[in-house]
Amino acid sequence: MGLSNGNLTEDEVRGLERLACDIAREAGRLVIDKRPHDLGVAATKSSVVDVVTVMDQRSEELLRDRLARERPDDAILGEEGDDVAGSSGITWVLDPIDGTVNYLYDIPAFAVSVAACVGDVGVPGGWEPVAAVVYDPRAEMAYHARQGGGAYALAADGTSVPLQVSVQSDLAMALVATGFGYDAQVRARQGEVLAGLLPHIRDIRRFGACSLDLVAVAAGRVDVYYESGPKVWDMAAGALILTEAGGVLQGSAGGPADETLMVAGPSSLVEALRPRVDRGGVS
């Protein structure tokens, strides 16, 4: 059965999904089992708040090594390392620890995010994920999906639950998730947007990991989510899980989700929320 994703067969997409789940679990075990009491900051990213830990780098090395063995012709785009070119038409998009600051502070809201994508991952709207997992290692929960196959939460005991976005359609009754940038000036502008939004919604939640925000929407635990600033590795896996759970993603002016804006949830809430948070580049 051919799919609209580079002529991959259903069996091939299933294989990509299984591999994504396997390597994400391995990386998740690594970041839990080998987490040192004193992590040690290896470098800084965009500011002193956005830290890169040694374990972040080790997790990505594990993912890259496994993919190099299992899928040597595939390309790799990771948060921490250099891009790897490929010839298969598949690009693996990796976030080895999404929610690095939570991980640093031992707050149990971080994940390993792995997505197999087709298209050009460097162009907003020019790519699509075909198989993905967001693995929450503290909860030992794998949120996974493949294109056309639905989205599921798989627990460590083997229990699998299908995911479905909220049926809420009234923005005034919606529980909304969001996130903030690391730069102080960016956060200030995002705070202004949030202040204008708060009177029009039920309440706000901030988890600190884009992939977990997206799967929370997919599972119906929050109704809708928006953020400016997410990178492709933040959103790739969660985007597929969300859409396979019945949700949609939009960006600024209703275009593809990108670093300028991502709004994710049931279509009615996305349409209602986006005009209130779309500032054409608040980040």
C-alpha positions in Angstrom: 0.0 0.0 0.0 1.6 3.3 -1.1 1.4 6.4 1.0 1.8 10.0 0.1 5.1 10.2 2.0 7.7 9.4 -0.6 6.2 6.1 -1.8 6.9 4.2 1.5 4.8 1.1 2.0 2.8 0.5 5.1 5.2 -2.1 6.3 8.1 0.3 5.9 6.4 3.0 7.9 5.6 0.4 10.6 9.2 -0.5 10.7 10.2 3.2 11.1 7.7 3.5 14.0 9.1 0.4 15.8 12.7 1.6 15.4 11.8 5.1 16.7 10.1 3.6 19.8 13.1 1.2 20.4 15.8 3.9 20.2 13.8 6.4 22.2 13.3 4.0 25.0 17.1 3.2 25.0 17.9 6.9 25.2 15.3 7.4 27.9 16.8 4.7 30.0 20.2 6.2 29.6 19.1 9.7 30.7 17.4 8.2 33.8 19.9 5.5 34.8 23.0 7.6 34.2 21.8 10.9 35.4 24.6 12.2 37.7 23.8 14.1 40.8 25.9 17.0 39.5 25.1 17.1 35.8 27.8 19.6 34.8 26.9 22.1 32.1 28.9 21.4 29.0 27.9 24.6 27.2 25.2 27.2 26.9 22.7 27.6 24.1 20.9 30.9 23.4 21.3 32.2 26.9 22.6 31.3 30.4 19.1 29.9 31.1 19.1 27.4 28.2 21.7 24.9 29.3 23.2 21.9 27.4 23.9 19.0 29.7 26.4 16.2 29.2 23.5 13.8 29.2 21.7 15.7 26.5 24.8 15.1 24.3 25.1 11.4 25.3 21.5 10.8 24.6 21.8 12.1 21.0 25.0 10.1 20.5 23.1 7.0 21.4 20.3 7.8 19.0 22.7 8.7 16.1 24.8 5.5 16.7 21.7 3.3 16.5 20.4 5.0 13.4 23.8 4.8 11.7 23.7 1.0 12.3 20.1 0.4 11.4 19.5 3.0 8.7 22.8 4.1 7.3 21.3 5.7 4.2 19.0 8.0 6.2 19.7 11.7 7.0 19.8 12.9 10.6 18.9 16.3 12.0 19.6 16.6 15.7 19.5 19.4 18.2 23.0 18.8 19.6 25.1 17.5 16.7 26.0 18.1 13.1 23.5 17.3 10.4 24.1 14.0 8.5 23.2 13.8 4.8 21.3 10.8 3.4 20.1 9.3 0.2 17.0 7.4 1.2 14.6 10.3 1.4 14.1 9.8 5.2 15.4 12.3 7.7 15.4 11.5 11.4 14.7 14.5 13.5 16.0 14.1 17.1 15.5 15.9 20.3 17.6 13.9 22.8 16.1 15.6 25.9 13.2 17.9 25.3 12.8 19.9 28.5 16.5 20.2 29.3 15.9 22.7 32.1 13.3 20.4 33.7 15.8 17.6 33.4 18.6 19.7 35.0 16.3 20.5 38.0 15.0 16.9 38.1 11.4 18.1 37.4 9.7 15.0 35.8 8.6 16.8 32.6 11.1 15.9 29.9 11.1 13.5 26.9 13.1 11.9 24.1 11.6 12.9 20.8 12.2 11.0 17.6 10.6 11.4 14.2 11.2 10.0 10.8 10.3 12.6 8.2 10.1 13.0 4.4 10.6 16.2 2.5 12.9 19.1 3.3 13.0 19.6 7.1 14.7 23.0 6.6 11.6 24.5 4.9 8.4 25.2 6.9 5.6 23.2 5.3 8.1 21.3 3.2 8.3 18.2 5.3 6.0 15.7 7.0 6.6 13.2 9.7 5.7 9.6 8.9 6.6 7.8 12.1 7.3 9.2 15.5 7.5 8.7 19.3 7.7 11.0 22.3 9.0 8.9 25.1 8.5 10.1 28.7 11.1 8.2 30.6 9.9 9.1 34.1 6.5 7.8 33.4 7.8 5.0 31.1 5.2 6.1 28.6 5.7 6.0 24.8 3.4 8.3 22.8 3.7 7.0 19.2 2.2 7.2 15.8 2.7 6.4 12.2 1.0 8.2 9.3 -2.5 6.8 8.8 -2.2 4.5 11.7 -3.6 6.5 14.6 -1.8 7.7 17.8 -1.4 5.7 21.0 0.1 5.9 24.5 2.0 2.7 25.3 2.8 2.0 29.0 5.6 -0.1 30.3 3.2 -2.9 31.2 2.1 -3.1 27.5 -1.2 -1.3 28.0 -2.0 0.7 24.9 -4.5 3.5 24.8 -5.6 5.4 21.6 -5.2 9.1 21.8 -7.9 11.6 20.8 -7.9 15.4 21.1 -10.4 17.2 23.2 -14.0 17.7 22.0 -14.0 21.2 23.6 -14.9 23.9 21.0 -15.5 27.0 23.2 -12.3 28.9 23.7 -13.7 30.5 26.9 -13.8 27.0 28.4 -10.4 25.8 27.0 -7.4 24.8 29.1 -4.5 26.3 27.1 -0.9 25.2 27.2 2.0 27.4 26.2 5.7 27.9 26.4 8.2 30.7 26.6 11.6 31.5 25.0 14.9 31.7 26.8 15.7 35.2 25.9 14.4 37.7 28.5 13.1 40.2 25.9 11.3 37.4 24.0 9.6 36.3 27.3 8.5 39.8 28.0 6.7 40.0 24.6 5.2 36.6 25.1 4.0 37.6 28.5 2.2 40.5 26.9 0.4 38.2 24.5 -0.5 35.9 27.4 -1.8 38.7 29.5 -4.2 39.7 26.7 -5.3 36.1 26.3 -6.0 35.1 29.9 -9.4 36.8 30.2 -10.7 34.8 27.2 -9.8 31.2 28.3 -10.4 28.8 31.2 -6.8 28.8 32.4 -3.2 28.3 31.3 -0.6 25.5 31.8 3.2 25.6 31.1 5.0 22.3 31.1 8.4 23.3 29.7 8.7 20.7 26.9 7.1 21.2 23.5 6.8 17.5 22.7 5.0 16.9 26.0 2.7 19.8 25.3 1.8 18.4 22.0 1.1 14.9 23.3 -0.9 16.4 26.2 -3.2 18.0 23.5 -3.3 14.7 21.6 -4.4 12.9 24.8 -7.0 15.5 25.6 -5.4 16.5 28.9 -5.2 20.1 27.7 -7.5 21.5 25.0 -5.1 23.5 22.8 -1.5 24.7 22.8 0.4 27.6 21.3 4.0 28.7 21.3 6.4 30.9 19.4 10.0 29.8 18.9 9.8 26.0 18.6 12.4 24.4 16.4 11.7 21.5 14.0 13.1 19.0 16.5 10.8 20.3 19.2 7.7 19.7 17.1 8.3 17.0 14.6 7.4 13.9 16.6 4.6 15.6 18.6 3.1 17.0 15.4 2.4 13.6 13.9 1.0 12.2 17.2 -1.3 15.2 17.5 -2.6 15.0 13.9 -3.1 11.3 14.1 -5.1 12.0 17.3 -7.4 14.3 15.3 -5.8 17.6 15.8 -4.3 20.2 13.5 -1.3 22.5 13.6 -1.2 26.0 12.2 1.4 28.8 12.1 1.2 32.5 11.6 -1.7 33.6 9.3 -2.8 30.0 9.1 0.3 28.8 7.3 2.6 26.0 8.4 3.7 25.8 12.0 7.3 27.1 12.4 9.5 29.1 14.7 7.2 32.2 14.4 4.1 30.4 15.7 2.6 27.0 16.4 -1.0 26.5 17.4 -2.1 22.9 18.0 -5.4 21.3 18.9 -8.9 20.6 17.6 -9.5 22.7 14.5 -12.3 24.8 16.1 -10.0 25.9 19.0 -7.0 26.5 16.8 -9.1 28.8 14.6 -10.4 30.6 17.6 -7.1 30.9 19.4 -4.7 31.7 16.6 -5.9 35.3 15.9 -5.5 36.1 19.6 -1.8 34.9 19.7 -0.6 35.5 16.2 1.7 38.5 16.3 3.6 37.7 13.1 6.8 37.0 15.0 6.4 37.6 18.7 9.6 35.7 19.3 
